[in-house]
Amino acid sequence: MYFKEFPKRLYPYTINDELKQTAVTDIFRRVIINKFFNNAALMKKFYVTDGDTPEIVADKIYGNVLYHWVVLLSNNIVDVHKEWPLSQEDLVLYCNDKYGANNRTSTHHYVLAADTSIIVDWDATKVANGTYKEVTNYDYEEELNEQKRQIVLLDPKFLNSMVRQFRKEIRR
């Protein structure tokens, strides 16, 4: 549905010294429809549960998996593999790949127990007395992944207007 609206361009190429052309979708075309996505009144918060994909979210909210691109545009997501939350199973695999299978529970860094947003240098005494708290590689990646779970979506009431605007702008 998303690329179907994009204009076609003739792409020239040569085979055996013969110039040919074929029509290809202009995937580099971009449009700005910020009047929808920059207006907080038109957006609503959504929590991505474990295993949800953009297609599943689109089906839940808009009643059609083909509106997955609206979910992605609403959150300015370009690379689903890096910017969409991983399932718990995929997060374990990711950590094993990034840190090594035996290093998932190794220390990533230490934080203040009273305020975990403050990263501190290791101090054996403060770790022992509970002033500092260990954050493992898995805990660190899980926190980053959790931050990706809170997304915003275009309110379904405005979906048809946004799609019409998108179609109009992409054809220009």
PAZAPA-4460 file (N, C-alpha, C; in steps of 0.05 Angstrom, whole numbers, plus 32768, in hexadecimal, padded with zeros to 4 digits):
% residues 172
    n_x    n_y    n_z   ca_x   ca_y   ca_z    c_x    c_y    c_z   seq   type   mol
   8011   7FE8   8000   8000   8000   8000   8012   8019   8000     1      M     A
   8027   8019   800F   8038   8031   8011   8046   8037   7FF7     2      Y     A
   8055   8024   7FEC   8064   802A   7FD3   8052   802A   7FBB     3      F     A
   803B   801F   7FBD   8028   8020   7FA6   8022   803C   7F9D     4      K     A
   8023   804F   7FB0   801C   806B   7FAB   8034   807A   7F9F     5      E     A
   804C   806F   7FA0   8063   807D   7F97   8063   807F   7F78     6      F     A
   806E   8095   7F6D   806F   8097   7F50   8084   8084   7F44     7      P     A
   8081   807E   7F2B   8094   806D   7F1C   80A7   807F   7F0D     8      K     A
   80BF   8075   7F09   80D3   8083   7EF9   80DF   806F   7EE5     9      R     A
   80E6   8079   7ECE   80F4   8068   7EBA   8111   8066   7EC2    10      L     A
   811A   804D   7EC4   8136   8048   7ECC   8145   803D   7EB3    11      Y     A
   8159   804C   7EA9   8167   8042   7E92   817D   802E   7E9A    12      P     A
   8181   801A   7E8A   8198   8008   7E8E   81A0   7FFC   7E73    13      Y     A
   81B7   7FF0   7E72   81C2   7FE6   7E59   81C7   7FC8   7E5C    14      T     A
   81BE   7FB9   7E48   81C4   7F9C   7E45   81CE   7F97   7E29    15      I     A
   81E7   7F8D   7E28   81F4   7F87   7E0E   81F4   7FA0   7DFC    16      N     A
   81FB   7FB6   7E08   81FD   7FD0   7DF9   81E2   7FDA   7DEF    17      D     A
   81CD   7FCF   7DF9   81B2   7FD8   7DF1   81A6   7FE6   7E09    18      E     A
   819E   8000   7E04   8192   8010   7E19   8175   8007   7E1D    19      L     A
   816E   8001   7E36   8152   7FFA   7E3C   8149   800B   7E54    20      K     A
   812F   800A   7E59   8123   8019   7E6F   810E   8008   7E7C    21      Q     A
   810B   800B   7E95   80F6   7FFD   7EA4   80EA   8011   7EB8    22      T     A
   80D1   800E   7EBE   80C4   801F   7ED2   80C9   8014   7EEE    23      A     A
   80D3   8025   7F00   80D8   801C   7F1B   80CB   8030   7F2E    24      V     A
   80C5   8027   7F46   80B9   8038   7F5A   80CE   804B   7F65    25      T     A
   80C8   8064   7F67   80DA   8078   7F72   80D9   8077   7F90    26      D     A
   80E9   8065   7F9C   80E9   8061   7FB9   80F6   8077   7FC8    27      I     A
   8103   8089   7FBA   8111   809F   7FC7   80FF   80B7   7FCB    28      F     A
   80E7   80B6   7FC1   80D3   80CC   7FC4   80CC   80CE   7FE1    29      R     A
   80CC   80E6   7FEC   80C4   80EB   8008   80B0   8102   8008    30      R     A
   809D   8100   801A   808A   8115   801E   8089   811D   803B    31      V     A
   8080   8135   8040   807E   813E   805C   8060   8141   8062    32      I     A
   8057   8132   8075   803B   8135   807E   803B   8139   809C    33      I     A
   804D   814B   80A5   8050   8150   80C1   8038   815C   80CF    34      N     A
   8025   8167   80C0   800E   8173   80CD   7FFF   815E   80DC    35      K     A
   8002   8145   80D5   7FF5   812F   80E3   8007   8125   80FA    36      F     A
   8020   811F   80F4   8031   8112   8108   803D   8125   811D    37      F     A
   803D   813F   8117   8048   8152   812A   8032   815E   813C    38      N     A
   8019   8156   8137   8003   8160   8147   7FFC   814C   815C    39      N     A
   8003   8151   8175   7FFF   813E   818B   7FE1   8137   818F    40      A     A
   7FD0   814A   8187   7FB3   8145   818B   7FA9   812F   8178    41      A     A
   7FB8   812A   8162   7FB0   8115   814F   7FBD   80FA   8155    42      L     A
   7FCE   80F9   8169   7FDD   80E1   816F   7FD3   80D5   8189    43      M     A
   7FD7   80BB   818C   7FD1   80AE   81A5   7FE8   809B   81AC    44      K     A
   7FED   8097   81C6   8002   8086   81CE   7FFA   8069   81CC    45      K     A
   800E   8058   81C6   8009   803B   81C3   8021   802D   81CE    46      F     A
   801C   8017   81DD   8032   8007   81E7   8034   7FED   81D7    47      Y     A
   804C   7FE9   81CB   8051   7FD1   81BA   8056   7FB9   81CD    48      V     A
   8045   7FA5   81CB   8049   7F8E   81DC   805C   7F7A   81CE    49      T     A
   8066   7F67   81DE   807A   7F54   81D4   806F   7F45   81BC    50      D     A
   807E   7F46   81A6   8076   7F37   818E   8066   7F48   817A    51      G     A
   805D   7F60   8182   804F   7F72   816F   8062   7F7A   8159    52      D     A
   8058   7F7B   8141   8066   7F86   812A   8057   7F9F   8121    53      T     A
   8062   7FAF   8110   8053   7FC6   8105   8039   7FBD   80F8    54      P     A
   803A   7FA6   80EB   8021   7F9B   80DE   800C   7F94   80F2    55      E     A
   8014   7F88   8108   8001   7F80   811D   7FF5   7F99   812A    56      I     A
   8006   7FAD   812F   7FFC   7FC6   813B   7FE9   7FD4   8128    57      V     A
   7FF0   7FD5   810E   7FDE   7FE1   80FA   7FC3   7FD3   80FA    58      A     A
   7FC3   7FB9   80FC   7FAA   7FAA   80FC   7F9A   7FB0   8115    59      D     A
   7FA7   7FB1   812C   7F99   7FB7   8145   7F8D   7FD3   8145    60      K     A
   7F9B   7FE7   813B   7F92   8003   813C   7F82   800B   8124    61      I     A
   7F8B   8004   810C   7F7E   800D   80F3   7F6D   7FF8   80E5    62      Y     A
   7F6E   7FDF   80F0   7F5E   7FCA   80E4   7F69   7FBF   80CA    63      G     A
   7F82   7FC5   80C4   7F8E   7FBB   80AA   7FAC   7FBB   80AD    64      N     A
   7FB8   7FA4   80A8   7FD6   7FA1   80A9   7FE4   7FB3   8095    65      V     A
   7FD6   7FBA   8080   7FE3   7FCA   806A   7FE9   7FE7   8073    66      L     A
   7FDF   7FEF   808B   7FE6   800A   8095   7FFE   8009   80A7    67      Y     A
   800F   7FF4   80A5   8027   7FF2   80B6   8039   800B   80B1    68      H     A
   8039   8015   8099   8049   802C   8092   8041   8045   80A2    69      W     A
   8027   8047   80A9   801E   805E   80B9   802A   805B   80D6    70      V     A
   802B   8043   80E0   8037   803E   80FA   8054   8047   80FA    71      V     A
   8062   8040   80E5   807E   8047   80E3   8082   8065   80DF    72      L     A
   8073   8071   80CD   8075   808E   80C9   806E   809E   80E2    73      L     A
   805A   8094   80F1   8052   80A2   810A   8069   80A4   811D    74      S     A
   807C   8091   811C   8092   8090   812F   80AD   8096   8122    75      N     A
   80AC   809F   8109   80C5   80A5   80FA   80D8   808D   80FA    76      N     A
   80CD   8076   80F6   80DE   805D   80F6   80E5   8057   80D9    77      I     A
   80FF   8055   80D4   8109   8050   80B9   8113   8033   80B8    78      V     A
   8120   8029   80CD   812B   800E   80CD   811D   7FFE   80E3    79      D     A
   810A   7FED   80DB   80FA   7FDD   80EE   810C   7FCB   80FF    80      V     A
   8121   7FC1   80F3   8133   7FAE   8101   8142   7FBB   8118    81      H     A
   8147   7FD5   8116   8156   7FE3   812B   8144   7FF5   813D    82      K     A
   812E   7FFE   8132   811E   8012   8140   8104   8008   814C    83      E     A
   80FC   7FEF   8146   80E4   7FE3   8150   80EC   7FD1   8168    84      W     A
   80DC   7FD0   817D   80E3   7FBF   8194   80E5   7FA1   818C    85      P     A
   80F9   7F94   8198   80FD   7F77   8193   80EB   7F67   81A6    86      L     A
   80E3   7F4F   819E   80D6   7F3D   81B1   80EA   7F34   81C5    87      S     A
   80E1   7F29   81DC   80F3   7F20   81F1   8106   7F0B   81E5    88      Q     A
   80FC   7EF9   81D5   810C   7EE4   81C9   8122   7EF1   81B7    89      E     A
   811A   7F04   81A6   812D   7F11   8195   8141   7F22   81A4    90      D     A
   8139   7F2D   81BB   814B   7F3D   81CB   8161   7F2C   81D6    91      L     A
   815A   7F14   81DF   816F   7F01   81E9   8182   7EFA   81D3    92      V     A
   8178   7EF4   81BB   8189   7EED   81A5   819B   7F05   819D    93      L     A
   8190   7F1D   819E   819F   7F35   8198   81B6   7F39   81AC    94      Y     A
   81AF   7F36   81C6   81C4   7F39   81DA   81DA   7F24   81D7    95      C     A
   81D2   7F0B   81D2   81E5   7EF6   81CE   81F8   7EFC   81B6    96      N     A
   81EC   7F08   81A1   81FC   7F0F   818A   820E   7F27   818F    97      D     A
   8204   7F3B   819D   8213   7F53   81A2   8229   7F4F   81B7    98      K     A
   8223   7F41   81CD   8235   7F3F   81E3   8242   7F24   81E6    99      Y     A
   8238   7F10   81D7   8241   7EF4   81DB   822E   7EE5   81ED   100      G     A
   8229   7ECC   81E6   8215   7EBC   81F5   821A   7EBB   8213   101      A     A
   8233   7EBC   821B   8239   7EBA   8238   823C   7ED5   8245   102      N     A
   8238   7EEA   8236   823D   7F05   8242   8223   7F15   8245   103      N     A
   820C   7F09   8240   81F3   7F17   8242   81EF   7F22   825E   104      R     A
   81F8   7F13   8272   81F4   7F1B   828E   820C   7F29   829A   105      T     A
   8220   7F2F   8289   8237   7F3D   8293   8230   7F5B   8298   106      S     A
   8240   7F68   82A8   823B   7F84   82AF   8240   7F96   8297   107      T     A
   822C   7FA6   8292   822E   7FBB   827D   8238   7FD5   8289   108      H     A
   822C   7FDD   82A0   8234   7FF4   82AE   8227   7FF4   82CA   109      H     A
   822E   8009   82DA   8222   800B   82F5   8212   8026   82F6   110      Y     A
   81FD   8026   8306   81ED   803E   830A   81E9   8042   8328   111      V     A
   81E1   805B   832F   81D9   8060   834A   81BF   8051   8350   112      L     A
   81BE   8044   8367   81A6   8035   836E   818E   8048   8372   113      A     A
   8194   8060   837C   817F   8073   8382   8174   8081   8369   114      A     A
   8185   8083   8354   817D   8090   833B   818B   8081   8324   115      D     A
   817E   806E   8319   818A   805C   8305   8190   806A   82EA   116      T     A
   8189   8084   82E8   8190   8092   82D0   81AD   809D   82D1   117      S     A
   81B9   809B   82E8   81D5   80A5   82EB   81E8   808E   82EA   118      I     A
   81F9   808E   82D6   820E   8079   82D2   8226   8081   82E3   119      I     A
   8231   806D   82F1   8248   8073   8303   825F   805F   82FC   120      V     A
   8277   8067   8306   828E   8055   8304   828C   8040   8319   121      D     A
   8297   8028   8314   8296   8012   8326   82A5   8019   8340   122      W     A
   8299   8012   8357   82A6   8015   8371   829C   7FFE   8381   123      D     A
   82AF   7FEC   8388   82A8   7FD3   8396   8298   7FD8   83B0   124      A     A
   82A0   7FEC   83BF   8293   7FF2   83D8   8276   7FFA   83D4   125      T     A
   8272   800C   83C0   8257   8016   83BB   8245   8001   83AE   126      K     A
   8251   7FEF   839F   8242   7FD8   8394   8239   7FC6   83AB   127      V     A
   824C   7FC0   83BD   8247   7FAE   83D3   8232   7FB9   83E6   128      A     A
   8232   7FD3   83EB   821F   7FDF   83FE   8204   7FE7   83F0   129      N     A
   8202   7FE3   83D6   81E9   7FE8   83C8   81E5   8004   83BE   130      G     A
   81F9   8015   83C0   81F7   8030   83B6   81F8   8030   8397   131      T     A
   8208   801E   838C   820A   801A   836F   81FC   8000   8368   132      Y     A
   81F1   8000   8350   81E3   7FE8   8346   81EE   7FE0   832B   133      K     A
   81F1   7FC6   8327   81FC   7FBB   830E   81E5   7FBB   82F9   134      E     A
   81EC   7FC2   82E0   81DA   7FBF   82CA   81E8   7FAC   82B6   135      V     A
   81DB   7F95   82B1   81E7   7F81   829F   81E3   7F8A   8282   136      T     A
   81F0   7F7C   8270   81ED   7F81   8254   81D0   7F7E   824B   137      N     A
   81C4   7F68   8256   81A8   7F63   824F   8195   7F78   825A   138      Y     A
   819A   7F80   8273   8189   7F95   8280   818B   7FAF   826F   139      D     A
   81A3   7FB6   8267   81A7   7FCE   8257   8198   7FCD   823D   140      Y     A
   819A   7FB7   822E   818D   7FB4   8215   816E   7FB3   8218   141      E     A
   8166   7FA6   822E   8149   7FA4   8233   813D   7FC0   8239   142      E     A
   814B   7FD1   8247   8142   7FEC   824C   8140   7FFC   8232   143      E     A
   8153   7FFA   8221   8152   8007   8207   813A   7FFD   81F7   144      L     A
   8136   7FE3   81F7   8120   7FD6   81E9   8105   7FE0   81F4   145      N     A
   8103   7FE2   820E   80EA   7FEB   821A   80E3   8007   8212   146      E     A
   80F7   8018   820F   80F2   8034   8207   80E5   8035   81EB   147      Q     A
   80EB   8021   81DA   80E0   8020   81BF   80C3   8017   81BF   148      K     A
   80B9   800B   81D5   809E   8000   81D6   8088   8016   81D8   149      R     A
   808F   802D   81E3   807B   8042   81E4   807C   8053   81CA   150      Q     A
   8068   8050   81BA   8067   805E   81A0   804E   8070   819F   151      I     A
   804C   807F   818B   8034   808F   8186   8029   8087   816B   152      V     A
   800F   8089   8169   8001   8082   8150   7FED   8097   8149   153      L     A
   7FEA   809B   812F   7FD5   80AD   8125   7FBA   80A2   812D   154      L     A
   7FAA   80B3   8139   7F8F   80AC   8141   7F80   80A1   8128   155      D     A
   7F73   808A   812A   7F65   807F   8113   7F51   8092   8106   156      P     A
   7F46   80A5   8115   7F33   80B9   810A   7F40   80C9   80F3   157      K     A
   7F5A   80CC   80F4   7F68   80DD   80E1   7F77   80CD   80CB   158      F     A
   7F74   80B3   80CC   7F83   80A2   80B9   7F7C   80A8   809C   159      L     A
   7F63   80A9   8095   7F5B   80AD   8079   7F64   80C9   806F   160      N     A
   7F63   80DD   8080   7F6D   80F8   8078   7F8B   80F7   8073   161      S     A
   7F9A   80E9   8084   7FB7   80E8   8081   7FBE   80D8   8068   162      M     A
   7FB0   80C2   8063   7FB6   80B2   804B   7FB0   80C2   8032   163      V     A
   7F9A   80D1   8031   7F93   80E2   801A   7FA9   80F7   8016   164      R     A
   7FB2   8104   802B   7FC7   8118   8029   7FE1   810B   801F   165      Q     A
   7FE8   80F3   802A   8000   80E5   8021   7FFF   80DF   8003   166      F     A
   7FE8   80D5   7FFA   7FE5   80CE   7FDD   7FE8   80E7   7FCC   167      R     A
   7FDC   80FD   7FD5   7FDE   8116   7FC6   7FFB   8120   7FC4   168      K     A
   8009   811F   7FDB   8024   812A   7FDC   8038   8117   7FCD   169      E     A
   8035   80FD   7FCE   8048   80EB   7FC2   8047   80EC   7FA4   170      I     A
   8030   80F3   7F99   802C   80F4   7F7C   8036   810E   7F70   171      R     A
   803D   8122   7F80   8046   813C   7F76   8060   8139   7F68   172      R     A
***
